[in-house]
């Protein structure tokens, strides 16, 4: 997978050297854990600024409530069914199952770093979401909610973050193998459509505000970046040991 290959002299190689050229698995885990701690710290800090300062502004708070309120006011049976599908696409059943299948497929192909990417990108995203939502409690939109979830876990949107990490991460991995611009554009269109569908579904169901969704997008992107780095560091460690 070209995306997961390291370049000589890169930060990934320097990280592998700094670990004493340990086994690639150890280097991968060290990089993943270090990245996880870093994005958790940043995410919690940004969440604190959002919940404690930004949302103190009446205009920002009002604007952030408008879209969930409008979506709730325009609900219908059909749209509610669609929102359920959108939520489940990034839910606790579909994504773990998809990640498990991808990991098995990559393992059979002996693409070990791709398998690790598929599994750990969801792990890093989920851990970051949990830590941030616990540290930066925010009430969900003041509309009738369609799910019975904790009301103070609005920030960030975990479903959106997971959709970015898995679907966009997978497309990023796949498109690194293709040079055809039409193929790449088609795959990215699918990924963006899925992420948008998930994000809108969560707001429609009264679970999140737009700011929560934006934060989820950033968490998902950060999880991808951490896993790309970890895989490249592992590749560098393997080459250095050889």
C-alpha positions in Angstrom: 0.0 0.0 0.0 1.8 3.2 -1.2 0.1 5.3 1.5 1.8 3.3 4.2 5.3 3.2 2.7 7.8 5.4 4.5 10.3 7.8 2.8 14.0 7.9 3.8 14.7 10.8 6.1 11.0 11.2 7.0 9.7 11.8 10.5 8.5 8.2 10.5 12.0 6.9 10.0 13.4 9.2 12.6 10.8 7.9 15.1 11.8 4.3 14.3 15.4 5.2 14.9 14.5 7.0 18.2 12.9 3.8 19.5 16.2 1.9 19.0 14.9 0.0 15.9 12.8 -2.3 18.0 10.4 -4.8 16.4 8.0 -3.2 13.9 5.0 -4.2 16.0 6.5 -2.4 19.1 7.3 0.7 17.0 3.8 0.7 15.6 2.2 0.5 19.0 4.5 3.2 20.4 3.6 5.5 17.5 -0.1 4.8 17.8 -0.2 5.3 21.6 1.8 8.5 21.3 -0.4 9.8 18.6 -3.5 8.9 20.6 -2.3 10.7 23.7 -1.5 13.8 21.6 -4.8 14.0 19.8 -6.7 13.3 23.0 -4.9 16.2 24.7 -5.6 18.6 21.7 -9.2 17.4 21.4 -9.9 17.9 25.1 -8.3 21.3 25.1 -10.2 22.5 22.0 -13.4 21.1 23.5 -12.8 23.0 26.7 -12.4 26.2 24.7 -15.6 25.5 22.7 -17.8 24.5 25.7 -16.5 27.0 28.2 -15.9 30.1 26.0 -17.1 29.9 22.4 -20.6 28.8 23.4 -20.9 31.6 25.9 -21.5 33.8 22.9 -25.3 34.0 22.5 -25.1 34.4 18.7 -22.8 31.3 18.3 -25.0 29.2 20.6 -28.2 30.3 18.8 -26.7 29.6 15.4 -25.5 26.2 16.5 -29.0 25.3 17.6 -30.8 26.4 14.4 -30.1 23.4 12.2 -31.0 20.6 14.7 -34.2 22.6 15.5 -35.1 23.0 11.8 -34.4 19.3 11.1 -36.6 18.3 14.1 -39.4 20.6 12.9 -39.4 18.9 9.5 -39.2 15.3 10.4 -41.2 12.7 8.6 -41.5 8.9 8.8 -39.4 8.4 5.7 -36.7 10.8 6.7 -36.6 9.2 10.2 -36.1 5.8 8.6 -33.3 7.2 6.5 -31.7 8.8 9.5 -31.7 5.5 11.3 -29.8 3.9 8.4 -27.3 6.8 8.4 -26.7 6.4 12.1 -26.3 2.6 11.8 -23.7 3.0 9.1 -21.4 4.4 11.7 -22.9 2.5 14.7 -21.6 0.0 17.1 -22.5 -3.0 14.9 -21.8 -2.1 11.3 -18.3 -0.4 11.7 -16.8 -3.1 14.0 -18.1 -5.8 11.6 -16.7 -3.9 8.6 -13.3 -3.3 10.2 -13.1 -7.0 11.2 -13.8 -8.1 7.7 -11.3 -5.7 6.2 -8.7 -6.9 8.7 -9.2 -10.5 7.8 -9.1 -9.7 4.1 -5.9 -7.7 4.5 -4.3 -10.4 6.7 -5.1 -13.1 4.1 -3.4 -10.9 1.5 -0.5 -10.6 4.0 -1.0 -6.8 4.1 -0.3 -6.6 7.8 0.1 -2.8 8.0 -3.2 -2.3 6.1 -4.9 -4.7 8.6 -3.5 -2.8 11.5 -4.6 0.5 10.0 -8.1 -0.8 9.6 -8.4 -1.9 13.2 -6.5 0.7 15.0 -7.9 3.7 13.2 -11.3 2.9 14.8 -9.6 2.2 18.1 -7.8 5.6 18.2 -10.9 7.5 17.0 -13.2 5.8 19.6 -10.7 6.4 22.5 -10.4 10.0 21.5 -14.1 10.5 21.3 -14.7 8.8 24.7 -12.0 10.9 26.4 -13.2 14.2 24.9 -16.9 13.6 25.6 -16.2 12.7 29.2 -13.9 15.7 29.8 -16.0 18.3 27.8 -19.6 17.5 28.7 -22.1 19.3 26.5 -25.9 19.0 26.4 -27.4 17.6 23.3 -29.8 19.8 21.2 -32.9 20.9 22.9 -35.2 19.0 20.6 -37.1 15.7 20.9 -34.3 13.1 20.6 -34.8 9.8 18.7 -32.3 7.9 20.7 -31.9 7.2 24.4 -28.3 8.2 25.0 -26.6 10.3 27.7 -27.8 13.8 27.2 -24.4 15.4 28.2 -22.3 13.7 25.5 -23.0 15.9 22.5 -19.4 17.0 21.9 -17.9 15.7 19.6 -19.9 13.6 17.2 -18.5 10.1 17.6 -20.5 8.7 14.7 -19.1 11.4 12.4 -15.6 10.8 13.6 -15.9 7.0 13.1 -17.4 7.5 9.6 -14.4 9.7 8.6 -11.8 7.3 10.2 -13.2 4.2 8.6 -14.8 5.1 5.3 -12.5 8.0 4.4 -9.5 6.2 5.8 -10.3 3.1 3.6 -10.7 5.2 0.5 -7.5 7.1 1.2 -5.8 3.7 1.5 -7.3 2.3 -1.7 -6.8 5.4 -3.8 -3.1 5.5 -3.0 -2.9 2.5 -5.4 -4.7 4.2 -8.3 -3.5 6.9 -10.7 -6.8 7.1 -12.6 -8.4 10.4 -11.6 -11.9 9.2 -12.4 -11.6 6.2 -10.1 -10.2 8.3 -7.3 -12.9 10.9 -7.8 -15.6 8.3 -7.7 -14.3 6.6 -4.6 -13.9 10.0 -2.8 -17.5 11.0 -3.8 -18.7 7.8 -2.1 -16.7 8.5 1.0 -17.8 12.1 1.3 -21.5 11.1 0.7 -21.4 8.5 3.4 -19.8 10.9 5.9 -22.3 13.7 5.1 -25.2 11.2 5.4 -24.0 10.1 8.8 -23.5 13.7 10.0 -26.9 14.9 8.9 -28.6 11.8 10.3 -27.1 12.4 13.8 -28.3 16.1 13.7 -31.7 15.0 12.4 -32.1 12.6 15.3 -31.3 15.4 17.8 -28.0 13.9 18.9 -25.6 16.7 17.9 -25.1 20.3 16.9 -23.1 21.4 13.8 -20.1 22.3 16.0 -20.1 18.7 17.4 -20.1 17.4 13.8 -17.2 19.6 12.8 -15.2 18.4 15.8 -16.0 14.8 14.9 -14.6 15.4 11.4 -11.4 16.7 12.8 -11.1 13.8 15.3 -11.6 11.3 12.4 -9.0 13.0 10.3 -6.5 13.1 13.2 -7.0 9.3 13.8 -6.2 8.7 10.1 -3.0 10.8 10.4 -1.9 9.0 13.5 -2.3 5.5 11.9 -0.6 6.5 8.7 2.3 7.7 10.7 2.4 4.6 12.9 2.3 2.3 9.8 5.1 4.2 8.1 7.2 4.1 11.3 6.6 0.3 11.5 7.7 0.0 7.8 10.8 2.0 8.6 11.6 -0.2 11.6 11.3 -3.3 9.5 13.7 -1.9 6.9 16.2 -0.7 9.4 16.3 -4.0 11.2 16.9 -5.8 7.9 
